[in-house]
Amino acid sequence: RRRLAPLNEDNGRFLLLAALIAAYLSAGATVFSALESPSEAAAQLRWNRTLHNFSRIFNISLPELRAFLRSYEAAMAAGIRVDALRPRWDFPGAFYFVGTVVSTIGFGMTTPATVAGKVFLIIYGLFGCAGTILFFNLFLERIISLLAFIMKACHERQLRRSGLLPPNFRRGPAMSGVGSLVGWKPSVYHVLLILGIFAITLSCCASAMYTAVEGWNYVDSLYYCFVTFSTIGFGDLVSSQNAAYQNQGLYRFGNFVFIFMGVCCIYSLFNVISIVIKQVLNWVLKKFECRCCPKCHKSSTRLSRRNAITPGARLRRHNISVDTDGQYDSDTEGRRLSGEMISMRELTASNKVSLAILQKQLSETANGYPRNVCINTRQNGFSAGVGALAIMNNRLAETSDSR
């Protein structure tokens, strides 16, 4: 009988992430059910009591009253309200709608009612969403490059103040000979921290504006900012929907800027967080290695990446240069089409996991290394992987001072 091959690292990470997501969803459903279910039941009880009292007081049968309420719900879905609201399909309203479509926010307060509008939305959203996702990826590339440049500049200033760099030092290829800069790497956690601080600051400023203009409380404003910036877009709170505002043009412009910057920033933050999550998964897989069976342990060790880095390994191997990478493994070409979103084996020759790769490439971005570090990965359009993380890693590998 043939024995099943040991589970490789990529499949193990995928299955572990799937299990963690399922557990995360179950835990979230349990918490929200416990928090919201009593309130929902109480609201339903109050509504039934109000409905019966109204029917008895005004001598209206319940079926007739329910039919009237269904008509009212249909009017609400069409955008009709008792109080005057802004027109939904004038040019500013339609522009707001298409912005929520291509960014995948999808509030749902405005939807096309005609067949022609629905058909056009399918075609329009197909190309609009694809283009917007590409724009988010390009924004991610540039914000990572900018942060690496700023962190490098701050590090050089610290070295100059401490006297470790000459005053006339200039960036360039000669910097590789400066011993105090050779082993320096901007930390991916610093990038995560900076993006997190910027996202929180942006959300707080936007919430202050919404609280003052829309009349929401500050917690509701923060809730709206997260739901909108993360493109969840429930639609229970939607900004800029009243018929008129004080300084309406200025408010609409500020609303557009905050949503645009918020979505771009949160998208970048999510992608950096995903690298950290993947690193944690690698660390968990390392802990879950089969230790009871030496033969299985030896096999899994042989099939795993030789230079994999787990949390804490940077501290143990900080004196090892990242430039002493070996050649590609013989199974590189076979793994390139394995369906993995990011082909880490082709991204660098060291087969390190995502966190180590990002740290190395942040260093290359800051130090101005030439762009040909990934020449071997350009054999076809899919050799470097697909998706936001692959685009980010490729951009970091190719960034130089000239870009």
Secondary structure, DSSP 8 states (H G I E B T S, - for coil): --------HHHHHHHHHHHHHHHHHHHHHHHHHHHHHHHHHHHHHHHHHHHHHHHHHTT--HHHHHHHHHHHHHHHHTT--SS-B--SSSHHHHHHHHHHHHTT----SS---SHHHHHHHHHHHHHHHHHHHHHHHHHHHHHHHHHHHHHHHHHHHHHHHTTSS-TT---SGGGGG-HHHHT----HHHHHHHHHHHHHHHHHHHHHHHHHHH---HHHHHHHHHHHHTT----SS-SS-BS--TTHHHHHHHHHHHHHHHHHHHHHHHHHHHHHHHHHHHHHHHHTS--S-HHHHHHHHHHS-TT---TTHHHHSTTS-TT------TTHHHHHTS--SS-HHHH-TT---HHHHHHHHHHHHHHT--GGGGGGG-SSTTTT--SHHHHHHHHHHH--TT-
